[in-house]
Amino acid sequence: MMSGSTRRVELVLKNRFLSYLIWQSIHSSLIFISLLSFSSPHYPFLSFLLFLPSHLLFSTTLSFIASPHPRPRFTLSLLFAFSAAFSASLSLSSVAPAAHGLPGVSRLGFRGFLVGSLFGSHYVFKRRWVLHFPIIQRPPFFSFKMGVPSSARRALKLSIVASVFSGILLELLPHPFKYSVATGRFFTEQITSLAATFTIFFSWELTHHLHWVLHTKRSIFAPPKGSAAAETNPSEHLLSALEESSPTSLLRYLAYLDLCMVCENNVDTWRRAGFFEETGETYKRVIAVCLKPLEHLATKLGEGLGNPVDKATQLSNQLLSPTDARPDLKHIEELHNFQLYAWCSRTAVSLTACSRKDDKFGVAQLSGSNAAVVSTLLSCLLAVESFMGKKTNLQSPNQLLGPAGIKWATVNSGRVDVAAGKRRSGPVNSKAYAIADVLKTSIYQIVSAFHDEMLAGAKASLLEKDWVTNGKPLFGTREMLIQKLRLFLDFRAT
C-alpha cells in the first residue's frame, strides 16, 4: 500500500506523460502540414485523422516500452515493433497523392509497414528504450532544441536504408499490391516514399527525444520549504518513493537521482541535514536503500564467479575455455544498470564524508553505517574486478613489505586472467570498468575524508573494527576486504 506522498509524486509522472502526448501532437501536426506541401492528398482532413492517431499510437507504445532499467522486455518489444509498423503504414498511406489511386495507396501502406518494422526492430536492437539520465540538468526547451539536429541526421540515415530495403522487399515478397507502372510514375513513387519516410522517422525521432527530455528531468521529492512537513519530517516523501515503488520503475530512479543531487551538492542543505536527525533511523534508511542495489550486484556476480577462496570453484573456473563468454551473457543486464550503481555509490560516500562534520549525534558511526558502506563498496569492487579477470587472492605480508619493513610502492595484486582478453572487446567490459572506477573513486573519497582517523586506527590495529563489518562479506573474505582497504589507505589501489 503506497503512502499519500508516493501517490502525489506519481501524479507528477502522469502529468509529465500528458504533457509528452500534447507536445508530440503539436510537432506531429506541424510535420503533417509540411507533408502536404509535396504529397497533396485529395482528402486532407481524412488524411490528418489517419496521420495524427498513428503517431499517437507510436508515442504511447514508446512510453510503455521506455524504462530506466535495462531488463529484457520481449513482449513489449514485439508490441512496439508492431505498433511502429502499423503506424508507419497508416502515416505513409495517409499522405499518398490522390493520383496514385487505391492500388498506389495500398502499395505505399504496405511499404510503410515494412519501413516501420525496420525502424522498430532497429530501435529495440539498439536498446534505445533505456532511459539514460543526463549528467547536467538543463531546461527542457534547451535540451529538446539541442537534440533536433541529431534527430534529423539519424532520421535521414534510417530513412535512406529503410527505403532501399523496403523497395527491394516490395518487389521480392509476394503481395496483392504489385502492378506495372511507367518509369516516370515509378520514380515519383520512390521519391514520395523516401520523403514521406524521412518525415515520419524525423517525427518519431523528435518524439523519442521529447520523451527522454521530459521523463529524465529531475523531480524534487520534498515538501515545500517552510511548511510544517519540511520542519518535522523533510525526508518522508523521498524515502516513501525509494522504499515503496517498484525497483524498476521510473519513480524510483528519479528518487535516486534526487537523493544523489541532495547529498553531493550544497543546494538543499536543509534536506541533507534532515538525514542526521537524533534517532538515526532516517540515516540508516537512506544508507540501506543506497547499499541495496550494490549488494545485489555483488551477490549476482558472486553467484556466477564463485567464492574466490573456494578451491573447487577455482578449479572448475580454470577448466572453462578462456573464450567462454557465458558469465558475460549471464550478467550483462546487471552491469548495464550503471547509472543506478553510480548514484547509490556516490550518495553513500557523500553522506559518509559529510557525517564527519554534519553528524552531531554520531549516528553514522554508532549505527555501523560507516562500516557497512565501506564493506559493501569493497565487496562490490572485488566482485567487479574478479569479473574483469583480476585475481583477488590474498597477498602474503612478505609481498606487502620490503626489507626493514619498508612498503614497496609498486605492489599490485591485480593480475589479469586470460579469459579477460575476450571481455576487453565486448560491451560488458566497458561497463565493468566504469563501475569499478566509480567504486574506487568513492572509496578514495571516504579515505580522504577520514584519512587521519583511519591511519591512526591502522597503527593501533583498529582499522577493521571501525570500517569493516564482522560478518561474512558479500564477496571474498573479511581479510581480503581489510587488505584492500589498506591499499586504499596507502593510495596504492589501482
N, C-alpha and C positions, 0 to 999 in steps of 0.2 A: 504494500500500500504506500503510494507516494505521498509525501507531505505537500502542504499548500505551496511552499516555496518552490519545490520542484515543478509543480504544475504551472506556476507563474512563469518560470523560465521556459518551459515547453511551449507556452503561449507565444513567447518571443520567437521561437523557432517556427511556429505556424505562421506568424506574421511575416517572417522572412520568406517562407515558401510562397505566400500570396503575393508578396512584392516581386518575387522572382517571376511568377507567372504573368503578372501585369507588365513588367518591363520587357519580357521576352515577346509578349504580344505586340508591344509597340514597335520594336525593331523588326519583327516579322512582317507587320503591316507595311512598314516603310520599304522593306525588301520586295514585297509583293507589288507595290506601286512601281518600283524600278523594273520589275519583270515585265510589266505591261508595256514598257517603252519599246521592247523588241518582240514580244510574243503576241500582243494584241488579241487576247481571247475574245470570242464572239459574245460570251456572256460573262462580263467581268464580275458582277455581283455573285453569280453562282460559283465562279472560279475562286472568289475570295472565301466563300463558305466552305470550299474544299481545302484551300491552302492553309488558312489560319487554324482550323481544328487539327489538321495533320501535324502542324508544328506544335500545337498544344499537347498532342499525344506524345510526340518525341520528348518534349520538355518534361512532362510528367514522369515518363518511364526513366528518363535520365536522372531525375531526382530520386526515384526509387532505388536505382542501382548504385548511386553515388554513396560512398561511405569512407570515413577516415581510416577504417580498419581494413587491412589487406587480406581478408579471409576470402576463400573461394565462394563465388556466388553463381553457381552453374545455372540454376533455374532462372534467376533474374537476368543473367547474361543472355540466355536464349530469348527471354521476353523482350529485352532491349533490342537485340538484333532483329527480331521480327517486327517490332514497332518501327524501327528505323526503315526497314524495307517497305512496310505498308505506308509510312508517312511520305517517303520519297516517291512512291508510286502515285499517291494522291496529288502530291505537290507538282510533280512533273506533268501529269495528265491535265491538271487544272490550268496550266499556263500554255498548253499546246495551241498553236494557231488554228483558227477555225477552218482554214483551207486544207488542213490535213484530214478532216473528216473523222468519222468514228473509227475506222481502221487505224489512222495515224495516232489518234488519241490513245487507243488501246495499246498500240505498239510502244508509245512513249511511257504509258503507265507500266507496262511490263519491264521496260528498260529502267524505269525508276525503281522498281522492285529489286533489280539486280544491283544498281549502284548503292541503294540503301542497305542491302545486305552486306556489300563490301565495306561500307563505312561502319556499320555496326560491328562487323567482325574485327575490323582494324581497331576500333575503339576498345573492345573487350580484350583483344590480344595484347595491346599496349598498356593495359591496366590504367587507362585514363580515368576510370571511375573512382580511383582512390583520391581522396581529398588531401592535398598537401598544403599545410598551413604556411603562410609567408613568414619569413623571419622578421620583416619590418611591416607593421600595420599602417597602411596608408588609407586615405579617404576612399570610399567605394568608387566614386566617379573617376578619380585619378587612376585607380587600379584598373578599372574597366577600359579607360581610354588607352592605357599603355599596352593592353592586350589586343587591340584591334588590328595593328599591322601583322602581328604573328598569326592571328586567326585568319587573315586574308591569305597569307603565304601558305599556310597549311591547307586551307580550303582549295587553293589553286592547284597544289600538288596532288591532293587526293582526287579532285575532280578530273584532272587530266588522266590519271591512272584508271579511275573508275569508268570514265567514258570509253577509253580504249578497250578495257576488258569487257565492259558491258556490250560494246559494239561487236566484239568477237563472239561473245556468248550468244548474242541475239541472233547471229547467223548460224551458229552451230547447234544450239539447243532446239529441240522440236517444240513449236508452239503454234497456236492458231492465228497469229498476227503477222505471218510472213506474207509479203506481197511484193510484186515487182514495181519499182518506181524509176522514174527518169533520173539521169545523172544529176541534173540541177536540183531536183527535189531531194535527192539523197544527201547531197552536201548541205542543203538547207536544214534538213533534219538533224545532221550531225552537229552543225553549228548551234542550232537551237537547243539540242540536248546538252552540249558542253556548257553553253552559257547558263542554262537553267540549273544544271548540276552544280556548277560553281556557286551560283547564288544560293541554292538550297544548302550546300555544305557551309558556305560562309555564314548563313543564318544559324546553322547548327553549332558552328564553332563559337559564334558570339553567345549562343545560349549556354554552351559549356563553360565559357569564360565568365559569363554573368553568374551562373550558379556557383562557381568557385569563389568569386569575389564576395557574394552576399553571404555564403554559408561558412566561410572561413574568417569572417570578421569577428574580432574579439567581442565576447559578451561578458558583461560585468555581473558577477554573481554576488551581489552585496545589497543590503538595504540602503536607502538614501542616507547620505551623510547628515548627521544631526537629528535623525529620527530616533525613536525610542529603541527600535530593534538594533540600530547601529551602536547604541550605547550599551545595551545589555548583552547581545549575542550577535556580533557582526559576521560570524563565520558560518552560521547555520545554513544560509542559502547555498553557500559553496559546498559544504560538507554533505548536505542532502543530495545535491546533484552528483557528487562523486560516489556516494555510497548507495544510492537508491536507483540510479539509472542503469540501463543495460551497459555491460562492459564494452560493447562495440558500437554504442550509439554516438551520434554527433554531439549530443548533450554532454556526455562525459568528457569527450575530447575538448570541447570548449571550456569545460570546468577546469581541466588540467592546464590548459593554456592560460586561463585567468589566474590560476594559482601560481604558475611559474612566473608570470609577469609581476604579480604582487610581491613574491619573495625575492626576485632578482633586482627589482627596481625600487627606487625611493619615491614612487608616485603616491601610492596609497599606504603610507607607513602606519596609519591607524588600523588598517586591516591586518597588516603583518604583526603589529603589536598585540592584536587580539588573540593570536595563536599562543602567546606566552602567558595566558591567564593563570591564576594561582593554583587551581586544582590540577593542571597539567593534562586534563582529559582532551582538550582541543588539540594540543600539540601532539599527543600520541595518536589521535585520529588522523591528523594531517600526515604524519610520518608513515602511518600504516597504509594509507591509500597511495602514498608515493612509492613505497617499497614493494607493494603487492605485484605490479607488473614486472619489476626487476626480479623478484623471487620466482615468478612464473617463467621468465626467460632462462634463469639459471637452472631451474628444475627440468625444463624441457630439453635444454642442451645436455644436461647431465644424464637424462634418460637415454639419449642417443649415443653419448660418448662413453658412458660408464664411469665408475669410480676410478680416478687416476691412480689410486693406491691398491686397487683390486687386481691381483696378478692374473686371475683368469680372464678378466675383461681386457687387460692389456694384451694378453696372448691372442685372444680372438680378434682384436682390432689389428694386430700385426699380421694376422693371416689373411686379412682382406686385401684385395687388389689395390695398389696405390691410386688407380684411376677410378675407383669405386666412388660414385657421386651420390650414393643413397642418403648419407647424412645431410647433404645439401638439399636434396629434394624433400626430405622429411621436415627440415627446419626452416625452409626458405620463407614460409609465411610468418614465422616468429621473427626472423631477422628483418623482414620488410617493415615491421612496425617500429621503425627507428624513431619517428618523431615523438611517440609516446614515451619510449625509454629515455630520450633526451630530456623531455620535460620533467619526468619523475626524478632523474638523477640530479638535474640542475636545481630543482626545487628542494630536494632533501639536503643537498650540501649547502645551499644558500641559507636555509633555516639553521642548519648546524653551525655554520660560520657566524651567522647573526646572533646565535644564542650566547656567544662569548661576551657580548655587550648588552644585548636586549633581554636576556633571560634572567630577570631579577630574582625569580624564585628557584632557579636551578632545576627546572622540570626536565630539561633535556638530558642532563647527566644523571639525575636521581631516578628517572624513569627507565634508564637503559637505552634511550633512543639513540644516543651518540654511538654506542657500541653496535646497535642494530643497523644503523646506517652504514658504518664503515665495514662491518662484516658482510652485509648484503652486496655492497659495491665491490668488495674484494672477491667474493664468491662468484659474482656475475662476470667480473673481469677474467678470472681464471677459467671460467667455462667458455667464454668467447675466445680467449687466447688458445685454449685447448682445441676448440673447434677449428681455428685457423691453422693448427698444426704445431703450435709451440708446445714443447714438453714442459710439464708442470711438476716434475719430480723435485723432491726436496734437495737442497744443496747442503753438503756437509759443512761444519764450521771451518774446516781447513780450506774449503773453497772460498768462503766468505772473508777469511782473514789471511793476510800475508805474514811474513816474518816479523817478529816483535809485536804481533797484534795489530799491524797496520792493515787497513782495509784497502783492497785493490779498487781502483776507480773504474775498471773495465769489466767488472763481474756482470754477467748477463746469463740468466737461465733460460732465455727464450730461443732454444734451438728449434729449427723448423723441421717438421716431418716431411717425408717425401710426398705424402698424399696432398700436402698443401699446395704443391705446384699445380695440381689440377684446378684448385679453387681460385688461384690468382686470376685466371682469365674468365671466371664466372661472375654473375651478378651478385652472388651471395657474399663473395669475399669483400667487395667494397662496402657492403652493409656491415659486415662483421668488423672491419677496420674502423668504420665510422663510429660504431657503438663502443669499441674498445677505446677510441680516442676520447669520447665523451666521458667514459668511466674513469680513465686515467686523469683527465683534467679535473674531474670532480673530486677525486681522492686527493690530488695535489692541492686543491683549494682548501680542503679541510686541514691538511698537513700544514699549509702556510698559515692558516688562522691559529692553529694550536701548536705550532712548532716547538715553542719553548716548553710548554707543558708536556708534550709528547717526548721530547728529548730528555727531560728530567725523569719522566716515567720509565723510559728505556734504560737509563743509567741505574735506576732503582729497581729494575725488573718488574715494573708495574704497568708497562705499556699495554700488555694484553688484558690486564684486569679492567682497565678503563675503556678500551677501544675495540675489543674482540669479545663476542659472546661466548659463554661457556659451553653451550650445546654444540651438537654436530652441525657444521655449516651446510649450506645448500649444495656446495660443490667443493670437492677436495677435503682437506683436513684442517683442524684448527692450527696445527703447526705450519701448514702452508700459508694460511692467512697471516700469521704472525710474521713469517719470513718475508712475505710480500709487502706487508706494511713497513717493515724495517727498510726495505729497499726504497719505498716512497719517502720515508723519513730522511734517508741519506740522499734523496734526489737522484737515485740511480735506476729507477724503474722506467723502462722504455717499451 
